[in-house]
Amino acid sequence: MTTQDLNSIEATSVVDARGSACPGPLLEAKKGIGKVKVGEILEILSNDSATKNDIPVWANKVGHESLGHIEADGYDRIFVRRKK
């Protein structure tokens, strides 16, 4: 997805993991994905630089769809669609 596409996404739920170091954001994403329905989107906010790489790997491994990430003011916005 393009940056413009990602900016237009309205996530069903947002997990704010800013200030949390690895593996905190990933653990928060795992909890958060259970709170959205199949087909809905979870947005993860994180200022841990590893998160934008870790979340897509996890999402693809467990069968969800990583939509991408965009940089915000000092943090990343990462988007995952629940697939199962």
Gaussian input, Z-matrix of N, CA and C with variables (Angstrom, degrees):
# hf/3-21g

backbone

0 1
 N
 C     1     B1
 C     2     B2     1     A1
 N     3     B3     2     A2     1     D1
 C     4     B4     3     A3     2     D2
 C     5     B5     4     A4     3     D3
 N     6     B6     5     A5     4     D4
 C     7     B7     6     A6     5     D5
 C     8     B8     7     A7     6     D6
 N     9     B9     8     A8     7     D7
 C    10    B10     9     A9     8     D8
 C    11    B11    10    A10     9     D9
 N    12    B12    11    A11    10    D10
 C    13    B13    12    A12    11    D11
 C    14    B14    13    A13    12    D12
 N    15    B15    14    A14    13    D13
 C    16    B16    15    A15    14    D14
 C    17    B17    16    A16    15    D15
 N    18    B18    17    A17    16    D16
 C    19    B19    18    A18    17    D17
 C    20    B20    19    A19    18    D18
 N    21    B21    20    A20    19    D19
 C    22    B22    21    A21    20    D20
 C    23    B23    22    A22    21    D21
 N    24    B24    23    A23    22    D22
 C    25    B25    24    A24    23    D23
 C    26    B26    25    A25    24    D24
 N    27    B27    26    A26    25    D25
 C    28    B28    27    A27    26    D26
 C    29    B29    28    A28    27    D27
 N    30    B30    29    A29    28    D28
 C    31    B31    30    A30    29    D29
 C    32    B32    31    A31    30    D30
 N    33    B33    32    A32    31    D31
 C    34    B34    33    A33    32    D32
 C    35    B35    34    A34    33    D33
 N    36    B36    35    A35    34    D34
 C    37    B37    36    A36    35    D35
 C    38    B38    37    A37    36    D36
 N    39    B39    38    A38    37    D37
 C    40    B40    39    A39    38    D38
 C    41    B41    40    A40    39    D39
 N    42    B42    41    A41    40    D40
 C    43    B43    42    A42    41    D41
 C    44    B44    43    A43    42    D42
 N    45    B45    44    A44    43    D43
 C    46    B46    45    A45    44    D44
 C    47    B47    46    A46    45    D45
 N    48    B48    47    A47    46    D46
 C    49    B49    48    A48    47    D47
 C    50    B50    49    A49    48    D48
 N    51    B51    50    A50    49    D49
 C    52    B52    51    A51    50    D50
 C    53    B53    52    A52    51    D51
 N    54    B54    53    A53    52    D52
 C    55    B55    54    A54    53    D53
 C    56    B56    55    A55    54    D54
 N    57    B57    56    A56    55    D55
 C    58    B58    57    A57    56    D56
 C    59    B59    58    A58    57    D57
 N    60    B60    59    A59    58    D58
 C    61    B61    60    A60    59    D59
 C    62    B62    61    A61    60    D60
 N    63    B63    62    A62    61    D61
 C    64    B64    63    A63    62    D62
 C    65    B65    64    A64    63    D63
 N    66    B66    65    A65    64    D64
 C    67    B67    66    A66    65    D65
 C    68    B68    67    A67    66    D66
 N    69    B69    68    A68    67    D67
 C    70    B70    69    A69    68    D68
 C    71    B71    70    A70    69    D69
 N    72    B72    71    A71    70    D70
 C    73    B73    72    A72    71    D71
 C    74    B74    73    A73    72    D72
 N    75    B75    74    A74    73    D73
 C    76    B76    75    A75    74    D74
 C    77    B77    76    A76    75    D75
 N    78    B78    77    A77    76    D76
 C    79    B79    78    A78    77    D77
 C    80    B80    79    A79    78    D78
 N    81    B81    80    A80    79    D79
 C    82    B82    81    A81    80    D80
 C    83    B83    82    A82    81    D81
 N    84    B84    83    A83    82    D82
 C    85    B85    84    A84    83    D83
 C    86    B86    85    A85    84    D84
 N    87    B87    86    A86    85    D85
 C    88    B88    87    A87    86    D86
 C    89    B89    88    A88    87    D87
 N    90    B90    89    A89    88    D88
 C    91    B91    90    A90    89    D89
 C    92    B92    91    A91    90    D90
 N    93    B93    92    A92    91    D91
 C    94    B94    93    A93    92    D92
 C    95    B95    94    A94    93    D93
 N    96    B96    95    A95    94    D94
 C    97    B97    96    A96    95    D95
 C    98    B98    97    A97    96    D96
 N    99    B99    98    A98    97    D97
 C   100   B100    99    A99    98    D98
 C   101   B101   100   A100    99    D99
 N   102   B102   101   A101   100   D100
 C   103   B103   102   A102   101   D101
 C   104   B104   103   A103   102   D102
 N   105   B105   104   A104   103   D103
 C   106   B106   105   A105   104   D104
 C   107   B107   106   A106   105   D105
 N   108   B108   107   A107   106   D106
 C   109   B109   108   A108   107   D107
 C   110   B110   109   A109   108   D108
 N   111   B111   110   A110   109   D109
 C   112   B112   111   A111   110   D110
 C   113   B113   112   A112   111   D111
 N   114   B114   113   A113   112   D112
 C   115   B115   114   A114   113   D113
 C   116   B116   115   A115   114   D114
 N   117   B117   116   A116   115   D115
 C   118   B118   117   A117   116   D116
 C   119   B119   118   A118   117   D117
 N   120   B120   119   A119   118   D118
 C   121   B121   120   A120   119   D119
 C   122   B122   121   A121   120   D120
 N   123   B123   122   A122   121   D121
 C   124   B124   123   A123   122   D122
 C   125   B125   124   A124   123   D123
 N   126   B126   125   A125   124   D124
 C   127   B127   126   A126   125   D125
 C   128   B128   127   A127   126   D126
 N   129   B129   128   A128   127   D127
 C   130   B130   129   A129   128   D128
 C   131   B131   130   A130   129   D129
 N   132   B132   131   A131   130   D130
 C   133   B133   132   A132   131   D131
 C   134   B134   133   A133   132   D132
 N   135   B135   134   A134   133   D133
 C   136   B136   135   A135   134   D134
 C   137   B137   136   A136   135   D135
 N   138   B138   137   A137   136   D136
 C   139   B139   138   A138   137   D137
 C   140   B140   139   A139   138   D138
 N   141   B141   140   A140   139   D139
 C   142   B142   141   A141   140   D140
 C   143   B143   142   A142   141   D141
 N   144   B144   143   A143   142   D142
 C   145   B145   144   A144   143   D143
 C   146   B146   145   A145   144   D144
 N   147   B147   146   A146   145   D145
 C   148   B148   147   A147   146   D146
 C   149   B149   148   A148   147   D147
 N   150   B150   149   A149   148   D148
 C   151   B151   150   A150   149   D149
 C   152   B152   151   A151   150   D150
 N   153   B153   152   A152   151   D151
 C   154   B154   153   A153   152   D152
 C   155   B155   154   A154   153   D153
 N   156   B156   155   A155   154   D154
 C   157   B157   156   A156   155   D155
 C   158   B158   157   A157   156   D156
 N   159   B159   158   A158   157   D157
 C   160   B160   159   A159   158   D158
 C   161   B161   160   A160   159   D159
 N   162   B162   161   A161   160   D160
 C   163   B163   162   A162   161   D161
 C   164   B164   163   A163   162   D162
 N   165   B165   164   A164   163   D163
 C   166   B166   165   A165   164   D164
 C   167   B167   166   A166   165   D165
 N   168   B168   167   A167   166   D166
 C   169   B169   168   A168   167   D167
 C   170   B170   169   A169   168   D168
 N   171   B171   170   A170   169   D169
 C   172   B172   171   A171   170   D170
 C   173   B173   172   A172   171   D171
 N   174   B174   173   A173   172   D172
 C   175   B175   174   A174   173   D173
 C   176   B176   175   A175   174   D174
 N   177   B177   176   A176   175   D175
 C   178   B178   177   A177   176   D176
 C   179   B179   178   A178   177   D177
 N   180   B180   179   A179   178   D178
 C   181   B181   180   A180   179   D179
 C   182   B182   181   A181   180   D180
 N   183   B183   182   A182   181   D181
 C   184   B184   183   A183   182   D182
 C   185   B185   184   A184   183   D183
 N   186   B186   185   A185   184   D184
 C   187   B187   186   A186   185   D185
 C   188   B188   187   A187   186   D186
 N   189   B189   188   A188   187   D187
 C   190   B190   189   A189   188   D188
 C   191   B191   190   A190   189   D189
 N   192   B192   191   A191   190   D190
 C   193   B193   192   A192   191   D191
 C   194   B194   193   A193   192   D192
 N   195   B195   194   A194   193   D193
 C   196   B196   195   A195   194   D194
 C   197   B197   196   A196   195   D195
 N   198   B198   197   A197   196   D196
 C   199   B199   198   A198   197   D197
 C   200   B200   199   A199   198   D198
 N   201   B201   200   A200   199   D199
 C   202   B202   201   A201   200   D200
 C   203   B203   202   A202   201   D201
 N   204   B204   203   A203   202   D202
 C   205   B205   204   A204   203   D203
 C   206   B206   205   A205   204   D204
 N   207   B207   206   A206   205   D205
 C   208   B208   207   A207   206   D206
 C   209   B209   208   A208   207   D207
 N   210   B210   209   A209   208   D208
 C   211   B211   210   A210   209   D209
 C   212   B212   211   A211   210   D210
 N   213   B213   212   A212   211   D211
 C   214   B214   213   A213   212   D212
 C   215   B215   214   A214   213   D213
 N   216   B216   215   A215   214   D214
 C   217   B217   216   A216   215   D215
 C   218   B218   217   A217   216   D216
 N   219   B219   218   A218   217   D217
 C   220   B220   219   A219   218   D218
 C   221   B221   220   A220   219   D219
 N   222   B222   221   A221   220   D220
 C   223   B223   222   A222   221   D221
 C   224   B224   223   A223   222   D222
 N   225   B225   224   A224   223   D223
 C   226   B226   225   A225   224   D224
 C   227   B227   226   A226   225   D225
 N   228   B228   227   A227   226   D226
 C   229   B229   228   A228   227   D227
 C   230   B230   229   A229   228   D228
 N   231   B231   230   A230   229   D229
 C   232   B232   231   A231   230   D230
 C   233   B233   232   A232   231   D231
 N   234   B234   233   A233   232   D232
 C   235   B235   234   A234   233   D233
 C   236   B236   235   A235   234   D234
 N   237   B237   236   A236   235   D235
 C   238   B238   237   A237   236   D236
 C   239   B239   238   A238   237   D237
 N   240   B240   239   A239   238   D238
 C   241   B241   240   A240   239   D239
 C   242   B242   241   A241   240   D240
 N   243   B243   242   A242   241   D241
 C   244   B244   243   A243   242   D242
 C   245   B245   244   A244   243   D243
 N   246   B246   245   A245   244   D244
 C   247   B247   246   A246   245   D245
 C   248   B248   247   A247   246   D246
 N   249   B249   248   A248   247   D247
 C   250   B250   249   A249   248   D248
 C   251   B251   250   A250   249   D249

   B1=1.4492
   B2=1.5334
   B3=1.2962
   B4=1.4567
   B5=1.5281
   B6=1.3128
   B7=1.4615
   B8=1.5185
   B9=1.3173
   B10=1.4661
   B11=1.5280
   B12=1.3401
   B13=1.4671
   B14=1.5257
   B15=1.3356
   B16=1.4575
   B17=1.5296
   B18=1.3166
   B19=1.4642
   B20=1.5190
   B21=1.3223
   B22=1.4585
   B23=1.5285
   B24=1.3212
   B25=1.4673
   B26=1.5249
   B27=1.3240
   B28=1.4595
   B29=1.5225
   B30=1.3099
   B31=1.4629
   B32=1.5271
   B33=1.3184
   B34=1.4602
   B35=1.5179
   B36=1.3328
   B37=1.4568
   B38=1.5243
   B39=1.3301
   B40=1.4621
   B41=1.5274
   B42=1.3309
   B43=1.4587
   B44=1.5225
   B45=1.3117
   B46=1.4655
   B47=1.5220
   B48=1.3420
   B49=1.4660
   B50=1.5209
   B51=1.3297
   B52=1.4645
   B53=1.5257
   B54=1.3182
   B55=1.4526
   B56=1.5083
   B57=1.3141
   B58=1.4553
   B59=1.5290
   B60=1.3195
   B61=1.4650
   B62=1.5258
   B63=1.3028
   B64=1.4510
   B65=1.5297
   B66=1.3139
   B67=1.4561
   B68=1.5338
   B69=1.3146
   B70=1.4627
   B71=1.5158
   B72=1.3503
   B73=1.4616
   B74=1.5309
   B75=1.3281
   B76=1.4642
   B77=1.5245
   B78=1.3146
   B79=1.4672
   B80=1.5223
   B81=1.3296
   B82=1.4653
   B83=1.5319
   B84=1.3273
   B85=1.4678
   B86=1.5207
   B87=1.3236
   B88=1.4668
   B89=1.5194
   B90=1.3217
   B91=1.4734
   B92=1.5230
   B93=1.3213
   B94=1.4533
   B95=1.5149
   B96=1.3227
   B97=1.4623
   B98=1.5245
   B99=1.3170
   B100=1.4600
   B101=1.5216
   B102=1.3190
   B103=1.4618
   B104=1.5229
   B105=1.3376
   B106=1.4600
   B107=1.5247
   B108=1.3207
   B109=1.4566
   B110=1.5234
   B111=1.3197
   B112=1.4623
   B113=1.5276
   B114=1.3232
   B115=1.4545
   B116=1.5176
   B117=1.3220
   B118=1.4576
   B119=1.5205
   B120=1.3382
   B121=1.4648
   B122=1.5235
   B123=1.3285
   B124=1.4579
   B125=1.5227
   B126=1.3218
   B127=1.4607
   B128=1.5167
   B129=1.3204
   B130=1.4603
   B131=1.5269
   B132=1.3246
   B133=1.4637
   B134=1.5194
   B135=1.3157
   B136=1.4621
   B137=1.5225
   B138=1.3287
   B139=1.4644
   B140=1.5319
   B141=1.3271
   B142=1.4594
   B143=1.5255
   B144=1.3173
   B145=1.4668
   B146=1.5273
   B147=1.3130
   B148=1.4674
   B149=1.5253
   B150=1.3108
   B151=1.4598
   B152=1.5245
   B153=1.3286
   B154=1.4615
   B155=1.5234
   B156=1.3349
   B157=1.4649
   B158=1.5221
   B159=1.3313
   B160=1.4660
   B161=1.5236
   B162=1.3331
   B163=1.4645
   B164=1.5327
   B165=1.3424
   B166=1.4718
   B167=1.5288
   B168=1.3258
   B169=1.4641
   B170=1.5246
   B171=1.3308
   B172=1.4590
   B173=1.5227
   B174=1.3367
   B175=1.4697
   B176=1.5285
   B177=1.3078
   B178=1.4588
   B179=1.5234
   B180=1.3073
   B181=1.4707
   B182=1.5245
   B183=1.3346
   B184=1.4661
   B185=1.5267
   B186=1.3389
   B187=1.4528
   B188=1.5134
   B189=1.3203
   B190=1.4627
   B191=1.5261
   B192=1.3256
   B193=1.4555
   B194=1.5230
   B195=1.3115
   B196=1.4573
   B197=1.5204
   B198=1.3325
   B199=1.4603
   B200=1.5226
   B201=1.3366
   B202=1.4528
   B203=1.5190
   B204=1.3229
   B205=1.4631
   B206=1.5275
   B207=1.3110
   B208=1.4543
   B209=1.5178
   B210=1.3139
   B211=1.4609
   B212=1.5182
   B213=1.3141
   B214=1.4593
   B215=1.5252
   B216=1.3082
   B217=1.4674
   B218=1.5342
   B219=1.3323
   B220=1.4541
   B221=1.5229
   B222=1.3123
   B223=1.4646
   B224=1.5228
   B225=1.3272
   B226=1.4600
   B227=1.5215
   B228=1.3298
   B229=1.4605
   B230=1.5220
   B231=1.3329
   B232=1.4535
   B233=1.5259
   B234=1.3360
   B235=1.4520
   B236=1.5205
   B237=1.3527
   B238=1.4589
   B239=1.5293
   B240=1.3506
   B241=1.4616
   B242=1.5387
   B243=1.3250
   B244=1.4731
   B245=1.5252
   B246=1.3166
   B247=1.4656
   B248=1.5231
   B249=1.3255
   B250=1.4687
   B251=1.5056
   A1=109.12
   A2=115.43
   A3=119.32
   A4=109.92
   A5=116.00
   A6=120.80
   A7=110.42
   A8=116.34
   A9=120.11
   A10=110.18
   A11=117.31
   A12=121.08
   A13=110.48
   A14=116.52
   A15=120.37
   A16=111.53
   A17=117.80
   A18=121.09
   A19=112.09
   A20=117.19
   A21=120.47
   A22=113.33
   A23=117.85
   A24=121.40
   A25=110.26
   A26=114.86
   A27=120.82
   A28=106.82
   A29=116.01
   A30=120.92
   A31=110.49
   A32=115.26
   A33=121.09
   A34=110.24
   A35=115.53
   A36=121.10
   A37=108.93
   A38=115.86
   A39=121.61
   A40=108.95
   A41=115.45
   A42=121.83
   A43=106.80
   A44=116.97
   A45=121.02
   A46=108.86
   A47=115.15
   A48=121.25
   A49=110.93
   A50=116.71
   A51=119.65
   A52=109.09
   A53=116.03
   A54=121.22
   A55=113.10
   A56=117.20
   A57=122.26
   A58=108.96
   A59=116.35
   A60=121.06
   A61=110.43
   A62=115.72
   A63=122.99
   A64=109.96
   A65=120.04
   A66=128.81
   A67=113.73
   A68=118.63
   A69=122.26
   A70=115.11
   A71=119.64
   A72=119.42
   A73=113.40
   A74=116.43
   A75=119.79
   A76=110.65
   A77=117.24
   A78=120.61
   A79=111.18
   A80=116.69
   A81=121.04
   A82=110.72
   A83=116.96
   A84=120.84
   A85=110.74
   A86=116.86
   A87=120.63
   A88=110.72
   A89=117.35
   A90=120.52
   A91=110.06
   A92=116.67
   A93=121.46
   A94=114.32
   A95=117.52
   A96=120.28
   A97=110.65
   A98=116.75
   A99=120.56
   A100=113.26
   A101=117.08
   A102=121.35
   A103=113.01
   A104=117.05
   A105=120.36
   A106=109.07
   A107=116.40
   A108=122.10
   A109=110.10
   A110=115.33
   A111=121.16
   A112=108.19
   A113=116.45
   A114=122.86
   A115=113.63
   A116=117.07
   A117=120.69
   A118=110.82
   A119=115.26
   A120=120.98
   A121=111.43
   A122=114.49
   A123=123.24
   A124=107.68
   A125=115.97
   A126=121.50
   A127=108.32
   A128=116.93
   A129=122.26
   A130=108.03
   A131=116.48
   A132=122.26
   A133=107.54
   A134=117.41
   A135=120.35
   A136=111.12
   A137=115.02
   A138=119.02
   A139=110.79
   A140=117.66
   A141=122.89
   A142=107.12
   A143=117.18
   A144=121.26
   A145=113.77
   A146=118.87
   A147=121.32
   A148=112.40
   A149=117.15
   A150=120.89
   A151=112.53
   A152=118.12
   A153=120.11
   A154=112.28
   A155=117.13
   A156=121.56
   A157=111.31
   A158=117.13
   A159=121.78
   A160=112.90
   A161=117.01
   A162=120.45
   A163=111.71
   A164=120.12
   A165=118.79
   A166=113.35
   A167=117.54
   A168=120.74
   A169=109.83
   A170=116.45
   A171=120.92
   A172=111.15
   A173=117.13
   A174=121.12
   A175=110.88
   A176=117.07
   A177=120.65
   A178=111.47
   A179=117.28
   A180=121.76
   A181=111.66
   A182=116.59
   A183=119.90
   A184=113.33
   A185=117.53
   A186=120.42
   A187=116.35
   A188=118.58
   A189=121.64
   A190=108.64
   A191=117.30
   A192=121.55
   A193=110.68
   A194=116.13
   A195=121.26
   A196=107.46
   A197=116.44
   A198=121.01
   A199=112.29
   A200=117.22
   A201=121.28
   A202=111.86
   A203=114.86
   A204=119.87
   A205=109.60
   A206=114.57
   A207=121.37
   A208=108.11
   A209=114.78
   A210=119.67
   A211=109.37
   A212=115.63
   A213=121.86
   A214=106.84
   A215=118.13
   A216=122.37
   A217=110.64
   A218=116.59
   A219=121.27
   A220=114.99
   A221=117.46
   A222=120.79
   A223=109.33
   A224=115.95
   A225=122.26
   A226=110.08
   A227=115.02
   A228=122.86
   A229=106.19
   A230=117.05
   A231=122.74
   A232=107.87
   A233=116.70
   A234=121.54
   A235=111.15
   A236=115.99
   A237=122.33
   A238=108.36
   A239=115.92
   A240=120.39
   A241=108.06
   A242=115.99
   A243=120.06
   A244=108.39
   A245=115.72
   A246=121.33
   A247=114.03
   A248=117.80
   A249=118.98
   A250=110.97
   D1=150.35
   D2=178.58
   D3=-82.27
   D4=165.87
   D5=177.02
   D6=-58.51
   D7=-39.74
   D8=179.23
   D9=-63.40
   D10=-43.27
   D11=177.23
   D12=-59.46
   D13=-46.60
   D14=-178.48
   D15=-64.93
   D16=-36.37
   D17=178.27
   D18=-65.68
   D19=-24.93
   D20=-178.11
   D21=-89.86
   D22=-5.56
   D23=-179.72
   D24=-69.46
   D25=134.21
   D26=171.40
   D27=-108.32
   D28=101.64
   D29=-178.03
   D30=-69.44
   D31=147.22
   D32=176.68
   D33=-71.19
   D34=-36.87
   D35=-178.64
   D36=-143.14
   D37=147.77
   D38=179.36
   D39=-123.81
   D40=129.63
   D41=175.19
   D42=-105.41
   D43=119.56
   D44=179.03
   D45=-98.06
   D46=99.51
   D47=-179.24
   D48=-106.66
   D49=19.28
   D50=178.03
   D51=-63.97
   D52=136.67
   D53=-178.42
   D54=90.92
   D55=-5.86
   D56=179.53
   D57=-102.28
   D58=132.19
   D59=179.27
   D60=-91.82
   D61=160.16
   D62=178.27
   D63=-52.97
   D64=132.51
   D65=9.75
   D66=-97.22
   D67=17.20
   D68=-176.57
   D69=-52.06
   D70=-52.02
   D71=-179.41
   D72=-60.16
   D73=-36.96
   D74=178.43
   D75=-66.85
   D76=-42.36
   D77=177.62
   D78=-62.87
   D79=-39.82
   D80=177.64
   D81=-65.24
   D82=-38.00
   D83=177.68
   D84=-65.08
   D85=-40.85
   D86=178.58
   D87=-61.46
   D88=-41.12
   D89=177.32
   D90=-69.02
   D91=-42.02
   D92=-175.96
   D93=-66.41
   D94=-34.73
   D95=-177.37
   D96=-65.39
   D97=-26.58
   D98=178.11
   D99=-73.26
   D100=-11.81
   D101=-178.27
   D102=-96.64
   D103=-3.17
   D104=177.13
   D105=-113.27
   D106=152.86
   D107=-179.57
   D108=-81.77
   D109=160.62
   D110=176.57
   D111=-56.44
   D112=131.34
   D113=-178.99
   D114=95.68
   D115=-16.56
   D116=-179.95
   D117=-87.15
   D118=167.16
   D119=-173.51
   D120=-114.54
   D121=134.21
   D122=173.75
   D123=-105.01
   D124=132.72
   D125=175.36
   D126=-109.58
   D127=130.73
   D128=179.17
   D129=-113.55
   D130=127.35
   D131=176.47
   D132=-102.48
   D133=127.07
   D134=-178.27
   D135=-151.62
   D136=140.37
   D137=173.46
   D138=-107.27
   D139=12.85
   D140=172.31
   D141=-87.39
   D142=116.77
   D143=-172.73
   D144=-59.76
   D145=-25.62
   D146=-178.98
   D147=-74.62
   D148=-21.20
   D149=-173.76
   D150=-61.62
   D151=-39.68
   D152=-177.67
   D153=-64.84
   D154=-17.06
   D155=174.75
   D156=-97.77
   D157=-37.88
   D158=-176.76
   D159=-68.41
   D160=-42.50
   D161=-175.82
   D162=-62.93
   D163=-47.36
   D164=177.98
   D165=-60.44
   D166=-39.03
   D167=178.71
   D168=-62.06
   D169=-47.62
   D170=178.02
   D171=-61.21
   D172=-48.00
   D173=-176.89
   D174=-58.52
   D175=-47.64
   D176=-179.54
   D177=-66.48
   D178=-35.97
   D179=-179.39
   D180=-64.90
   D181=-38.10
   D182=-176.59
   D183=-97.22
   D184=2.55
   D185=172.95
   D186=97.08
   D187=15.96
   D188=174.86
   D189=-99.40
   D190=172.80
   D191=-177.79
   D192=-109.80
   D193=118.32
   D194=174.92
   D195=-81.81
   D196=120.15
   D197=-177.59
   D198=-90.73
   D199=-16.84
   D200=179.11
   D201=124.38
   D202=-173.06
   D203=179.66
   D204=-144.01
   D205=156.39
   D206=174.16
   D207=-133.60
   D208=152.10
   D209=179.06
   D210=-88.46
   D211=136.36
   D212=175.46
   D213=-112.46
   D214=-157.43
   D215=-177.11
   D216=-80.81
   D217=82.46
   D218=177.84
   D219=89.73
   D220=8.65
   D221=178.13
   D222=-153.31
   D223=170.08
   D224=177.88
   D225=-108.08
   D226=146.66
   D227=172.58
   D228=-110.69
   D229=116.69
   D230=-175.25
   D231=-114.98
   D232=134.92
   D233=-174.15
   D234=-117.97
   D235=132.17
   D236=179.50
   D237=-133.28
   D238=131.09
   D239=174.93
   D240=-97.64
   D241=128.38
   D242=177.95
   D243=-73.00
   D244=127.93
   D245=-176.81
   D246=-110.60
   D247=-12.97
   D248=-179.42
   D249=-148.99

